[in-house]
Amino acid sequence: MTKPHFIALVGTNADFSYNRILLQFMSRTFTEQAEIEVREIADIPLFNENQMKNPPVSVTALSAAIDAADGVIIASPEYDHAIPAALKSVLEWLSSATHPFKNKPVMVVGTSYGVQGTVRAQTNLRQVLDAPGVQACVLPGNEFMLPTVKDKFDQQGQLVDDRSVSFLGQCLENFVQFAAIKPVSVSA
């Protein structure tokens, strides 16, 4: 069996993000389970309905990468109890101009400075991913939310909390199995 190829979206356009560090860690650490390609969203402009018939190249390139992948991992911070506006805008492009998420397996992860991890952002993201036009197949029951993140990574970007590494690895293994069954969205 060949390793699955996953696109890992950094769910923010910020220059510094622990969510980027988390995805880079996953890409380096879990090479036996999957090929994880970390992709940025910073070059994707704000969604503009007037450009849906001719979307920017950055949108079509990301859409093609997602379409070709076996699944998508999205790492999102939490801003005001929701996903960042930059990520929401990307999802609007990818549910209007193109539709690469339809029936695509998706894993949601996140890190946060606070003690609740990214619980509200992940709930918000799952709602968006289930919307008509998106229709992603989100991995159920595997919610990786890394709280108090400043204490969890060393200077080299290594996750130093062994329990978190173990749980993250188990969530990823569950995602590999989930993606292999080729789930189908049941949303309208």
C-alpha positions as CSV (number, residue, x, y, z in Angstrom):
1,M,0.0,0.0,0.0
2,T,1.4,3.4,-1.0
3,K,1.5,6.2,1.6
4,P,-1.3,8.8,1.2
5,H,-0.5,12.3,0.2
6,F,-2.1,15.0,2.3
7,I,-2.2,18.7,1.8
8,A,-1.8,20.5,5.1
9,L,-3.3,24.0,5.1
10,V,-1.9,26.6,7.5
11,G,-5.2,28.2,8.5
12,T,-3.8,31.7,9.0
13,N,-1.9,34.3,7.0
14,A,0.1,35.4,10.0
15,D,3.9,35.4,9.6
16,F,4.3,33.4,12.8
17,S,1.9,30.6,13.7
18,Y,2.2,27.7,16.1
19,N,-0.3,26.0,13.7
20,R,2.3,26.2,11.0
21,I,4.9,24.7,13.4
22,L,2.4,21.9,14.2
23,L,1.9,21.0,10.6
24,Q,5.7,21.2,9.9
25,F,6.2,18.9,12.9
26,M,3.6,16.4,11.5
27,S,5.3,16.5,8.1
28,R,8.7,15.7,9.6
29,T,7.6,13.2,12.2
30,F,5.0,11.0,10.7
31,T,6.8,10.2,7.4
32,E,6.0,6.5,7.7
33,Q,2.3,7.1,7.8
34,A,1.8,9.8,5.1
35,E,3.4,12.4,2.9
36,I,2.3,15.7,4.3
37,E,2.7,18.8,2.1
38,V,2.4,22.0,4.1
39,R,0.7,24.8,2.1
40,E,0.2,28.4,3.0
41,I,-2.8,30.6,2.4
42,A,-1.2,34.0,2.7
43,D,-1.1,34.6,-1.1
44,I,-4.8,34.0,-1.6
45,P,-6.7,37.3,-1.8
46,L,-9.9,38.1,0.0
47,F,-12.9,36.3,-1.6
48,N,-14.5,38.4,-4.3
49,E,-17.7,37.1,-5.8
50,N,-17.1,39.2,-8.9
51,Q,-14.0,37.1,-9.7
52,M,-15.7,33.6,-9.4
53,K,-15.7,33.0,-13.1
54,N,-12.0,33.9,-13.4
55,P,-10.4,33.2,-9.9
56,P,-6.8,34.1,-9.1
57,V,-4.1,31.7,-10.0
58,S,-3.3,31.2,-6.3
59,V,-6.8,29.8,-5.9
60,T,-6.8,27.5,-8.9
61,A,-3.3,26.2,-7.9
62,L,-4.5,25.4,-4.4
63,S,-7.7,23.9,-5.7
64,A,-5.7,21.6,-8.0
65,A,-3.4,20.5,-5.2
66,I,-6.3,19.7,-3.0
67,D,-8.1,17.9,-5.8
68,A,-5.0,15.7,-6.4
69,A,-4.4,14.9,-2.7
70,D,-5.8,11.9,-0.8
71,G,-7.0,14.2,1.9
72,V,-6.5,17.6,3.6
73,I,-5.3,18.5,7.1
74,I,-6.3,22.0,8.3
75,A,-4.6,23.6,11.3
76,S,-6.4,26.6,12.5
77,P,-6.0,29.1,15.3
78,E,-9.0,30.5,17.1
79,Y,-9.8,34.2,16.7
80,D,-12.9,35.4,18.6
81,H,-14.4,31.9,19.0
82,A,-14.1,31.2,15.2
83,I,-11.6,30.4,12.4
84,P,-9.6,33.4,11.1
85,A,-11.1,35.5,8.3
86,A,-8.2,34.5,6.0
87,L,-9.1,30.8,6.2
88,K,-12.9,31.5,5.8
89,S,-12.1,33.5,2.7
90,V,-10.0,30.6,1.3
91,L,-12.9,28.2,2.0
92,E,-15.3,30.6,0.2
93,W,-13.1,30.6,-2.9
94,L,-12.9,26.8,-2.7
95,S,-16.6,26.3,-2.5
96,S,-17.6,28.9,-5.1
97,A,-15.1,29.2,-7.9
98,T,-14.0,25.5,-7.5
99,H,-15.1,22.6,-5.4
100,P,-12.1,20.5,-4.4
101,F,-13.4,19.7,-1.0
102,K,-16.4,17.7,-2.2
103,N,-16.1,14.2,-0.7
104,K,-12.5,15.0,0.3
105,P,-11.4,13.5,3.6
106,V,-10.4,16.3,6.0
107,M,-8.7,16.2,9.4
108,V,-8.9,19.3,11.7
109,V,-6.2,20.2,14.2
110,G,-5.2,23.3,16.0
111,T,-3.1,25.0,18.6
112,S,-3.8,27.9,21.0
113,Y,-2.2,30.0,23.7
114,G,-5.2,29.4,25.9
115,V,-6.4,26.4,27.9
116,Q,-9.3,25.4,25.7
117,G,-7.1,24.7,22.6
118,T,-9.1,25.6,19.5
119,V,-12.4,24.0,20.5
120,R,-14.7,26.7,19.2
121,A,-12.7,27.3,16.0
122,Q,-12.8,23.6,15.3
123,T,-16.5,23.5,15.8
124,N,-16.9,26.5,13.5
125,L,-14.6,24.9,10.9
126,R,-16.5,21.6,10.9
127,Q,-19.7,23.6,10.3
128,V,-18.2,25.4,7.3
129,L,-16.7,22.2,5.9
130,D,-20.2,20.5,6.1
131,A,-21.9,23.4,4.2
132,P,-23.4,22.9,0.7
133,G,-20.8,23.8,-1.8
134,V,-18.0,22.5,0.4
135,Q,-19.3,19.0,1.4
136,A,-16.0,17.8,2.9
137,C,-15.9,14.5,4.8
138,V,-14.4,15.5,8.1
139,L,-12.8,12.8,10.3
140,P,-15.2,12.4,13.2
141,G,-14.2,11.9,16.8
142,N,-10.5,12.8,16.5
143,E,-10.2,16.3,17.8
144,F,-6.6,17.3,18.3
145,M,-6.5,20.7,20.2
146,L,-3.2,21.6,21.6
147,P,-3.6,24.1,24.5
148,T,-1.0,26.4,26.1
149,V,1.1,25.9,23.1
150,K,4.0,28.2,24.1
151,D,5.2,25.4,26.5
152,K,4.7,22.6,24.0
153,F,7.3,23.2,21.3
154,D,11.1,23.6,21.6
155,Q,13.3,26.0,19.6
156,Q,13.6,23.4,16.8
157,G,9.9,23.1,16.4
158,Q,9.7,19.7,18.1
159,L,6.6,18.9,20.0
160,V,8.0,18.0,23.5
161,D,4.9,16.8,25.2
162,D,5.0,13.0,24.7
163,R,1.3,12.4,25.4
164,S,0.4,15.0,22.7
165,V,2.8,13.4,20.2
166,S,1.2,10.0,20.9
167,F,-2.4,11.3,20.6
168,L,-1.5,13.3,17.4
169,G,0.0,10.2,15.9
170,Q,-3.1,8.1,16.7
171,C,-5.4,10.8,15.2
172,L,-3.3,10.8,12.0
173,E,-3.3,7.0,11.8
174,N,-7.1,7.2,12.2
175,F,-7.2,9.8,9.4
176,V,-5.0,7.6,7.1
177,Q,-7.6,4.8,7.6
178,F,-10.5,7.1,7.1
179,A,-9.1,8.6,3.9
180,A,-8.5,5.1,2.6
181,I,-12.2,4.2,2.7
182,K,-13.0,7.2,0.4
183,P,-16.0,8.5,2.4
184,V,-18.8,10.4,0.8
185,S,-20.5,13.6,2.1
186,V,-24.1,13.3,3.0
187,S,-24.8,17.1,2.9
188,A,-27.1,18.5,0.3
